[in-house]
Amino acid sequence: MEDSPSPSTSTSTSTSRQIKKAELSDDANVTGNGGSFGSVNEDLLQNILARLPARWFASAACVSKSWSSVCNRILTRPKLSSALSLNPSLSEAVDDVLQKVLCEPIRPHFAIVNVGSGFDLEKIMHLIRKTLGCNIPVIVTVSNGIIGRDALTSEFKEVKWGALFSGFEGESYARNVNEGILLTVGYLPGLKVEAIPLRHPTRIYSSVCVDDFIKDIKEYSASVSNCPFPVGIILFGEANGDMNPVMEKLDCAMPRDTVIVGDERGCFIYRSGNAKRNIIGSLDAIALVFAQDRDRSSGTFHYLFGNIKFHVALSNGVSPVGTTYKAASVRTSNTDCSTWLTAKREGQQQLLDGQSILDDINNLLENHIASPDLYIGVIKNRKVSIEGGKPTPRSCIAYHGVVEGDEEYLYVDGTGMKTGDIFQFYYSDPNAAQASVTKVHDALKNIKLKGEGNNSCVFGGLVFACYGRGESFFGCHNVDSSPLLECFPGLPVAGIFCGGEIVRPFITMISREGSHVNCCLHVYSSVYLVMSYTPPSMGC
């Protein structure tokens, strides 16, 4: 893919000179016939301005009212722009991605920056805001890897920190330097975007903090639109936080058409568009909230901007193994956030210790060449109360990583289990994941076909993939990104490797009862967010 025009090209330089001449003239001279752009018809002017880098485009919009009107016509459609750089120099890497993302006209409404742990988050935040401005929400996160197009070569890459790569003469080496950056900037006319934080709770007031978080999201949405519920949320959780109670309440509080995706565990800093929302102190999560602009309901606004819609898809990467169990005793260790339990096979009375349970599961998996990661999927039937309201029954499945088993207990990561909970074992399964990727491909292809029928188009896609996936899991590269790359060639695609994948709405079927149970936090999965746009009259 050819690089877009840059400040170093002769065409852009020539156009810049014309703009500077126009800026020195008054409106009468600009619209006159003295060799300036006044002699250029609007179609040709629009063609010229549409080729400018974002910074020069912004300057051109300030030349005159007529130029501003042309610039507004160029940016009536939404846009997602993204680029990654593996340059080990922080300043050079930031400059690489900024130049690429801003090489075409765009008015940033938000920015998401994903980096390796080798980069300083505050320095990156400063450089990004210095260029993009301080009036938009910016989130900078440390991820387990980045997915996107290289800013210099346009090659699409899935990069995991510490993963093995092929070297010279077939030798393998580890990428042990966690330095790299992915910048994603969005322009979404018709939507308002803001970053809203979740405070780190004390043990006593944890439920209150989540309630306040949901209240803040609803109040922001109501303040900018005619609805208290946003269109979508991109959520980034803190590594030491627990997103289970957060997602339980969000799932109950939000209507089914509010899409939520994100990374369950990571590290982040943020700045909101409204400085009053910037909190100093520990946080458990940051939400990038997308709400309808209330002016969008007016006929004039809708005529200009059409409609933006979010779609989600999930590639599952685990398969069930063995029978179902019922927790007989449950102990919680707060020191390492783990659960110790004994269980019985469902319908039987024999009490089983951890070693006995794992021996049964390992016997069933003995034909597997590689030792898979094990989880238990626990069906939790709970009552959830929001802001002191009436408790609402909710069933969900929660995954807990299996640590080990001995002659007394089965040890799993995480808390929140109760005696009597039903669970089943799951293992990481590349064959199931590959089949699921194919299903995602078909689902996204269906979105494309439906879009062609109503003149809508897909303008951007985000991927949240489990760190355990990638080339080492599938045996080939770019599998997690393939549904988006193949269904929508040339589509701006960005993504990260996560420590837990968030998606809503999504329903997982539990074969034990043939019933459907909610699941918002996944393991060994890839979550896809697809953004589509339906224009008011003409197709893309």
C-alpha positions as CSV (number, residue, x, y, z in Angstrom):
1,M,0.0,0.0,0.0
2,E,1.4,3.4,-1.0
3,D,2.1,5.9,1.7
4,S,-0.3,8.9,1.8
5,P,1.1,12.4,1.0
6,S,3.5,13.7,3.6
7,P,4.9,17.1,4.3
8,S,8.0,16.2,2.3
9,T,6.2,15.7,-1.0
10,S,6.3,18.4,-3.6
11,T,2.5,18.3,-4.1
12,S,1.8,18.9,-0.4
13,T,4.4,21.6,-0.3
14,S,2.9,23.4,-3.2
15,T,-0.6,23.2,-1.7
16,S,0.8,24.4,1.7
17,R,2.2,27.5,-0.1
18,Q,-1.2,28.2,-1.6
19,I,-2.9,27.9,1.8
20,K,-0.4,30.3,3.4
21,K,-1.1,32.8,0.5
22,A,-4.8,32.5,1.2
23,E,-4.3,33.0,4.9
24,L,-2.6,36.3,4.2
25,S,-5.5,37.4,2.0
26,D,-8.9,38.6,3.1
27,D,-12.1,36.8,2.0
28,A,-12.5,39.1,-1.0
29,N,-9.1,38.3,-2.3
30,V,-9.6,34.5,-1.6
31,T,-12.7,34.5,-3.7
32,G,-11.3,36.7,-6.4
33,N,-9.6,35.9,-9.7
34,G,-6.0,37.0,-8.8
35,G,-4.5,33.6,-9.4
36,S,-5.5,32.3,-5.9
37,F,-7.8,29.4,-5.1
38,G,-10.8,31.7,-5.9
39,S,-10.4,30.6,-9.6
40,V,-10.7,26.9,-8.6
41,N,-14.2,25.4,-8.6
42,E,-15.4,23.7,-5.4
43,D,-15.1,20.1,-6.8
44,L,-11.4,20.7,-7.6
45,L,-10.8,22.4,-4.3
46,Q,-12.4,19.5,-2.4
47,N,-10.2,17.1,-4.3
48,I,-7.1,19.1,-3.3
49,L,-8.0,19.6,0.3
50,A,-8.9,15.9,0.7
51,R,-5.3,15.0,0.0
52,L,-3.8,17.2,2.7
53,P,-2.3,15.8,6.0
54,A,-4.6,16.4,9.0
55,R,-2.6,19.4,10.3
56,W,-2.7,21.3,7.0
57,F,-6.3,20.3,6.5
58,A,-7.1,22.0,9.8
59,S,-5.4,25.1,8.7
60,A,-7.2,25.1,5.4
61,A,-10.5,25.0,7.2
62,C,-9.7,28.3,8.9
63,V,-9.0,30.2,5.6
64,S,-12.5,31.2,4.9
65,K,-16.1,30.2,5.4
66,S,-16.3,28.6,1.9
67,W,-13.1,26.6,2.6
68,S,-14.5,25.5,6.0
69,S,-17.7,24.4,4.3
70,V,-15.7,22.3,1.8
71,C,-13.7,20.7,4.6
72,N,-16.9,19.9,6.5
73,R,-18.2,18.0,3.4
74,I,-14.9,16.0,3.2
75,L,-15.4,14.9,6.8
76,T,-19.1,14.0,6.8
77,R,-18.2,10.3,7.1
78,P,-16.7,8.6,10.1
79,K,-13.0,7.5,10.0
80,L,-10.7,5.2,12.0
81,S,-6.9,5.6,11.5
82,S,-4.3,3.4,13.1
83,A,-0.6,2.6,12.8
84,L,2.1,0.7,14.8
85,S,5.8,1.2,15.2
86,L,8.4,-1.1,16.7
87,N,11.1,1.6,16.8
88,P,12.9,1.2,20.2
89,S,13.2,5.0,20.5
90,L,10.1,6.3,22.2
91,S,10.1,9.7,20.6
92,E,10.8,8.3,17.1
93,A,8.1,5.6,17.5
94,V,5.5,8.2,18.6
95,D,6.5,10.4,15.6
96,D,6.2,7.4,13.2
97,V,2.6,6.6,14.2
98,L,1.5,10.2,14.5
99,Q,2.7,11.0,11.0
100,K,1.0,8.0,9.5
101,V,-2.3,8.4,11.4
102,L,-2.4,12.1,10.5
103,C,-1.3,11.8,6.9
104,E,-4.9,12.3,5.7
105,P,-7.7,14.6,6.9
106,I,-9.2,13.7,10.2
107,R,-10.6,15.5,13.3
108,P,-9.7,13.3,16.3
109,H,-12.6,12.6,18.7
110,F,-10.5,10.1,20.7
111,A,-7.2,8.3,20.8
112,I,-6.1,4.9,22.2
113,V,-2.4,4.2,22.6
114,N,-1.2,0.7,23.3
115,V,2.4,0.2,24.2
116,G,4.9,-2.3,25.6
117,S,6.2,-2.0,29.2
118,G,9.5,-0.7,27.9
119,F,7.9,2.7,27.2
120,D,7.1,5.5,29.7
121,L,3.3,6.1,29.7
122,E,3.4,9.7,30.9
123,K,5.9,10.7,28.2
124,I,3.8,9.1,25.5
125,M,0.7,10.8,26.9
126,H,2.5,14.2,26.8
127,L,3.6,13.7,23.2
128,I,0.2,12.5,21.9
129,R,-1.7,15.3,23.6
130,K,0.8,17.9,22.4
131,T,-0.1,16.9,18.8
132,L,-3.8,15.9,19.1
133,G,-4.8,18.5,21.6
134,C,-6.1,18.4,25.2
135,N,-9.8,18.5,24.5
136,I,-10.2,14.8,23.5
137,P,-10.1,11.7,25.6
138,V,-6.8,9.8,25.4
139,I,-6.1,6.4,26.9
140,V,-2.6,4.9,27.1
141,T,-2.3,1.2,28.1
142,V,0.4,-1.3,28.5
143,S,-0.7,-4.4,26.6
144,N,0.7,-7.9,26.1
145,G,1.2,-7.2,22.4
146,I,-0.1,-5.1,19.5
147,I,-1.9,-5.7,16.2
148,G,-1.9,-3.4,13.2
149,R,-0.1,-2.0,10.2
150,D,3.4,-0.8,10.4
151,A,3.6,3.0,10.0
152,L,6.7,2.8,7.7
153,T,6.1,-0.4,5.7
154,S,2.3,-0.8,5.8
155,E,2.9,-4.5,6.6
156,F,0.2,-6.0,8.9
157,K,1.7,-7.5,12.1
158,E,0.6,-9.3,15.2
159,V,3.3,-8.7,17.7
160,K,3.4,-10.4,21.1
161,W,6.1,-9.3,23.6
162,G,8.4,-12.2,24.4
163,A,7.0,-14.4,21.6
164,L,9.3,-16.5,19.4
165,F,10.1,-15.3,15.9
166,S,12.0,-16.9,13.0
167,G,15.5,-15.6,12.5
168,F,18.2,-16.2,10.0
169,E,18.7,-19.8,8.8
170,G,15.5,-20.9,10.5
171,E,16.7,-20.1,14.0
172,S,14.2,-18.9,16.6
173,Y,14.7,-15.9,18.9
174,A,12.5,-14.2,21.5
175,R,11.4,-10.6,21.2
176,N,12.4,-9.8,24.8
177,V,12.3,-6.0,24.5
178,N,8.8,-4.8,25.2
179,E,9.1,-1.6,23.1
180,G,6.5,-0.8,20.5
181,I,3.4,1.4,20.1
182,L,0.0,1.3,18.4
183,L,-1.9,4.5,17.9
184,T,-5.6,4.4,17.0
185,V,-7.5,7.7,16.4
186,G,-11.2,7.9,15.6
187,Y,-13.5,10.5,14.1
188,L,-17.1,9.6,14.7
189,P,-19.5,12.4,13.6
190,G,-22.9,11.8,15.3
191,L,-21.3,10.4,18.5
192,K,-19.8,12.0,21.6
193,V,-16.8,10.3,23.2
194,E,-15.5,10.6,26.8
195,A,-13.2,8.7,29.2
196,I,-14.9,7.8,32.5
197,P,-12.9,6.3,35.3
198,L,-13.8,3.6,37.9
199,R,-12.2,4.4,41.3
200,H,-10.3,1.6,43.1
201,P,-12.6,0.6,45.9
202,T,-12.0,-0.2,49.5
203,R,-13.2,-3.6,50.6
204,I,-16.2,-2.0,52.3
205,Y,-17.4,0.3,49.5
206,S,-16.5,-1.8,46.4
207,S,-20.1,-2.1,45.4
208,V,-20.7,1.6,45.8
209,C,-17.8,2.5,43.5
210,V,-19.2,0.3,40.7
211,D,-22.6,1.9,41.2
212,D,-21.0,5.3,40.9
213,F,-19.2,4.3,37.8
214,I,-22.4,3.1,36.1
215,K,-24.1,6.3,37.3
216,D,-21.3,8.5,35.8
217,I,-21.6,6.6,32.4
218,K,-25.4,7.1,32.4
219,E,-25.2,10.7,33.4
220,Y,-22.6,11.5,30.7
221,S,-24.7,9.7,28.0
222,A,-27.9,11.6,29.1
223,S,-26.0,14.9,29.1
224,V,-25.0,14.7,25.4
225,S,-27.9,12.6,24.0
226,N,-31.6,11.9,24.4
227,C,-30.8,8.6,26.1
228,P,-29.0,7.6,29.4
229,F,-27.4,4.6,27.7
230,P,-24.4,4.7,25.4
231,V,-24.0,3.0,22.1
232,G,-20.8,1.3,23.1
233,I,-18.0,1.1,25.7
234,I,-14.4,0.2,25.3
235,L,-13.2,-0.9,28.7
236,F,-9.7,-1.3,30.1
237,G,-9.3,-3.0,33.5
238,E,-6.4,-2.8,36.0
239,A,-4.3,-5.9,36.5
240,N,-5.0,-6.0,40.2
241,G,-8.7,-5.3,39.9
242,D,-11.6,-7.7,39.7
243,M,-13.8,-7.0,36.6
244,N,-16.3,-9.7,37.4
245,P,-18.5,-7.6,39.7
246,V,-18.1,-4.6,37.3
247,M,-19.3,-6.6,34.3
248,E,-22.1,-8.2,36.3
249,K,-23.6,-4.8,37.1
250,L,-22.9,-3.3,33.7
251,D,-24.6,-6.2,32.0
252,C,-27.7,-5.7,34.2
253,A,-27.7,-1.9,33.9
254,M,-27.3,-1.6,30.2
255,P,-29.7,-2.5,27.4
256,R,-28.8,-5.4,25.1
257,D,-27.8,-3.1,22.3
258,T,-25.0,-1.4,24.3
259,V,-21.8,-3.0,23.1
260,I,-19.0,-3.5,25.5
261,V,-15.5,-4.8,24.6
262,G,-12.0,-4.5,26.1
263,D,-9.1,-5.8,28.0
264,E,-9.8,-7.3,31.5
265,R,-6.3,-6.9,33.0
266,G,-3.7,-4.4,32.1
267,C,-2.1,-1.1,33.1
268,F,-3.2,2.4,31.9
269,I,-3.3,6.1,32.3
270,Y,-5.8,8.4,30.8
271,R,-6.9,12.0,30.2
272,S,-10.6,12.9,29.7
273,G,-11.8,15.6,27.3
274,N,-13.3,17.2,30.4
275,A,-10.4,17.9,32.9
276,K,-12.9,17.6,35.8
277,R,-13.0,13.8,35.1
278,N,-9.3,13.4,35.6
279,I,-8.8,11.6,38.9
280,I,-5.6,11.4,40.8
281,G,-5.3,8.0,42.6
282,S,-5.8,4.3,42.1
283,L,-8.3,3.2,39.5
284,D,-9.8,-0.2,38.7
285,A,-10.8,0.6,35.1
286,I,-11.3,3.3,32.5
287,A,-14.2,3.3,30.1
288,L,-14.2,5.0,26.7
289,V,-17.9,5.8,26.3
290,F,-19.6,6.4,23.0
291,A,-23.0,8.1,23.2
292,Q,-25.3,9.5,20.5
293,D,-25.0,13.2,20.0
294,R,-28.5,14.7,20.8
295,D,-28.2,17.0,17.8
296,R,-28.1,13.9,15.6
297,S,-31.9,13.5,16.0
298,S,-32.4,16.8,14.1
299,G,-33.2,16.4,10.4
300,T,-30.3,18.6,9.3
301,F,-27.6,16.7,11.4
302,H,-28.8,13.3,10.3
303,Y,-28.9,14.4,6.7
304,L,-25.2,15.3,7.0
305,F,-23.9,12.4,9.0
306,G,-26.0,9.2,8.7
307,N,-25.8,6.5,11.3
308,I,-22.9,4.6,13.1
309,K,-23.4,1.1,14.4
310,F,-21.2,-1.2,16.5
311,H,-21.1,-5.0,15.9
312,V,-19.4,-7.6,17.9
313,A,-18.2,-11.2,17.2
314,L,-16.3,-13.8,19.3
315,S,-13.9,-16.5,18.5
316,N,-13.9,-19.0,21.3
317,G,-10.7,-20.9,22.1
318,V,-11.6,-23.4,24.8
319,S,-13.4,-26.7,24.7
320,P,-15.2,-28.6,27.5
321,V,-13.8,-31.8,28.9
322,G,-15.2,-34.3,31.4
323,T,-18.3,-34.3,33.4
324,T,-19.8,-31.5,35.5
325,Y,-19.0,-31.0,39.2
326,K,-20.7,-29.4,42.2
327,A,-18.6,-27.4,44.6
328,A,-18.8,-29.1,48.0
329,S,-16.6,-26.7,50.0
330,V,-15.1,-23.4,49.0
331,R,-12.3,-21.4,50.7
332,T,-11.0,-18.0,49.6
333,S,-7.4,-16.9,49.9
334,N,-7.2,-13.1,49.8
335,T,-3.4,-13.0,49.9
336,D,-3.1,-14.4,46.4
337,C,-6.8,-14.0,45.2
338,S,-7.4,-17.7,44.8
339,T,-10.0,-20.2,45.7
340,W,-9.5,-23.7,47.3
341,L,-12.3,-26.1,46.7
342,T,-13.4,-29.7,46.9
343,A,-16.2,-31.1,44.7
344,K,-18.5,-33.9,43.9
345,R,-19.4,-35.2,40.4
346,E,-22.9,-33.9,39.8
347,G,-25.5,-36.4,40.9
348,Q,-23.0,-38.4,43.1
349,Q,-22.1,-38.2,46.7
350,Q,-18.4,-39.1,46.7
351,L,-16.2,-36.2,47.8
352,L,-13.3,-35.6,45.5
353,D,-10.0,-33.9,46.3
354,G,-8.1,-31.7,43.8
355,Q,-5.6,-34.4,42.8
356,S,-8.3,-37.0,42.0
357,I,-10.3,-34.5,39.9
358,L,-7.2,-33.5,37.9
359,D,-6.1,-37.1,37.4
360,D,-9.5,-37.8,35.7
361,I,-9.2,-34.7,33.5
362,N,-5.6,-35.4,32.5
363,N,-6.5,-39.0,31.6
364,L,-9.1,-37.6,29.2
365,L,-6.5,-35.2,27.7
366,E,-3.6,-37.8,27.4
367,N,-3.8,-37.9,23.6
368,H,-3.0,-34.2,23.3
369,I,0.5,-33.5,22.1
370,A,0.9,-30.2,23.9
371,S,-0.2,-29.7,27.5
372,P,-3.2,-27.3,27.3
373,D,-4.1,-24.6,29.8
374,L,-6.9,-25.7,32.1
375,Y,-9.9,-23.6,33.4
376,I,-13.1,-24.3,35.2
377,G,-16.2,-22.6,33.9
378,V,-18.4,-21.9,36.9
379,I,-22.2,-21.2,36.5
380,K,-23.0,-18.5,39.0
381,N,-26.6,-17.9,39.8
382,R,-26.6,-14.6,41.7
383,K,-28.8,-11.6,42.4
384,V,-27.4,-8.2,41.4
385,S,-28.5,-4.9,42.8
386,I,-27.6,-1.5,41.2
387,E,-27.7,1.8,43.1
388,G,-29.7,0.2,46.0
389,G,-32.4,-1.1,43.7
390,K,-34.3,-4.3,43.8
391,P,-31.9,-7.3,43.3
392,T,-32.2,-8.9,39.9
393,P,-31.5,-12.6,39.3
394,R,-28.6,-13.2,36.9
395,S,-26.9,-16.3,35.6
396,C,-23.4,-16.2,34.2
397,I,-20.4,-18.4,33.5
398,A,-17.1,-17.3,35.0
399,Y,-13.7,-18.8,34.0
400,H,-11.1,-19.5,36.7
401,G,-7.6,-20.7,35.7
402,V,-6.6,-24.0,37.3
403,V,-3.4,-23.7,39.4
404,E,-2.9,-27.2,40.8
405,G,-4.5,-29.9,42.9
406,D,-3.4,-31.9,45.9
407,E,-4.8,-34.6,48.2
408,E,-7.0,-31.9,49.8
409,Y,-8.0,-29.1,47.5
410,L,-8.3,-28.0,43.9
411,Y,-6.7,-24.5,43.6
412,V,-8.0,-22.0,41.0
413,D,-7.4,-18.3,40.3
414,G,-9.9,-15.7,41.3
415,T,-12.7,-15.5,43.9
416,G,-16.5,-15.3,43.9
417,M,-17.4,-19.0,44.0
418,K,-19.9,-20.4,46.4
419,T,-20.7,-23.9,47.8
420,G,-23.2,-25.6,45.4
421,D,-21.9,-23.8,42.2
422,I,-21.8,-26.1,39.2
423,F,-18.6,-26.1,37.1
424,Q,-17.0,-27.9,34.2
425,F,-13.4,-28.1,33.0
426,Y,-12.3,-26.4,29.8
427,Y,-8.9,-26.6,28.0
428,S,-7.2,-24.4,25.4
429,D,-8.0,-25.9,22.0
430,P,-6.4,-24.5,18.8
431,N,-8.7,-26.7,16.6
432,A,-11.8,-25.2,18.2
433,A,-10.3,-21.7,18.0
434,Q,-9.6,-22.2,14.2
435,A,-13.1,-23.4,13.6
436,S,-14.5,-20.5,15.6
437,V,-12.4,-18.0,13.5
438,T,-14.0,-19.4,10.4
439,K,-17.5,-18.8,11.9
440,V,-16.5,-15.2,12.7
441,H,-15.3,-14.8,9.1
442,D,-18.8,-16.0,7.9
443,A,-20.6,-13.7,10.4
444,L,-18.5,-10.7,9.3
445,K,-19.1,-11.5,5.7
446,N,-22.8,-11.5,6.4
447,I,-22.5,-8.0,7.9
448,K,-20.7,-6.9,4.6
449,L,-23.5,-8.4,2.5
450,K,-26.3,-6.8,4.5
451,G,-24.4,-3.5,4.3
452,E,-24.2,-3.6,0.6
453,G,-28.0,-4.0,0.6
454,N,-28.6,-0.8,2.5
455,N,-25.7,1.3,1.3
456,S,-23.8,1.0,4.6
457,C,-20.1,0.2,4.9
458,V,-17.6,-0.9,7.5
459,F,-15.0,1.8,8.3
460,G,-13.0,0.3,11.1
461,G,-12.3,-2.8,13.2
462,L,-10.7,-3.6,16.6
463,V,-9.4,-6.9,17.9
464,F,-8.9,-8.0,21.5
465,A,-7.1,-11.3,21.5
466,C,-5.9,-13.5,24.3
467,Y,-2.2,-13.5,24.8
468,G,-2.2,-17.3,24.7
469,R,-3.3,-17.2,21.0
470,G,-1.3,-15.9,18.1
471,E,1.3,-17.7,15.9
472,S,2.5,-20.0,18.7
473,F,-1.1,-21.2,19.3
474,F,-2.2,-21.6,15.6
475,G,1.1,-22.4,14.0
476,C,0.7,-19.6,11.5
477,H,0.7,-15.8,11.7
478,N,-2.2,-13.2,11.6
479,V,-4.9,-15.8,12.2
480,D,-6.7,-13.7,14.8
481,S,-6.9,-10.7,12.4
482,S,-7.8,-12.8,9.4
483,P,-11.6,-12.4,9.5
484,L,-11.3,-8.6,9.3
485,L,-8.5,-8.6,6.8
486,E,-10.1,-11.0,4.4
487,C,-13.7,-9.7,4.7
488,F,-12.8,-6.1,4.5
489,P,-9.5,-5.6,2.5
490,G,-7.9,-2.3,3.2
491,L,-9.9,-1.8,6.4
492,P,-8.2,0.1,9.2
493,V,-7.7,-2.7,11.8
494,A,-6.0,-2.3,15.2
495,G,-5.8,-4.6,18.2
496,I,-4.0,-5.9,21.3
497,F,-3.2,-9.1,23.0
498,C,-5.0,-9.2,26.3
499,G,-5.0,-10.6,29.8
500,G,-8.7,-11.4,29.6
501,E,-11.2,-10.5,26.9
502,I,-14.3,-8.5,27.5
503,V,-17.4,-8.7,25.2
504,R,-21.0,-7.9,25.6
505,P,-23.6,-8.8,24.4
506,F,-22.7,-12.5,24.0
507,I,-24.5,-15.6,25.2
508,T,-22.7,-18.9,25.8
509,M,-24.8,-22.1,25.6
510,I,-24.3,-24.6,28.5
511,S,-25.1,-28.0,27.2
512,R,-25.9,-29.4,30.7
513,E,-29.4,-27.8,30.7
514,G,-29.6,-26.7,27.1
515,S,-30.0,-23.2,28.5
516,H,-28.3,-19.9,27.7
517,V,-26.0,-18.2,30.2
518,N,-24.4,-14.8,29.9
519,C,-20.6,-14.6,29.6
520,C,-18.8,-11.3,29.4
521,L,-15.3,-12.2,30.5
522,H,-13.6,-14.8,28.3
523,V,-10.3,-16.8,28.1
524,Y,-8.4,-17.9,25.0
525,S,-10.8,-15.9,22.8
526,S,-10.6,-13.1,20.3
527,V,-13.2,-10.4,20.4
528,Y,-14.0,-8.3,17.3
529,L,-15.6,-4.9,17.3
530,V,-16.7,-3.8,13.8
531,M,-17.9,-0.2,13.1
532,S,-20.3,0.4,10.3
533,Y,-21.8,3.5,8.8
534,T,-25.0,4.0,6.9
535,P,-25.1,7.3,5.0
536,P,-28.4,9.2,4.7
537,S,-28.6,8.8,1.0
538,M,-25.5,7.6,-0.8
539,G,-23.3,4.5,-0.3
540,C,-19.7,4.4,0.6
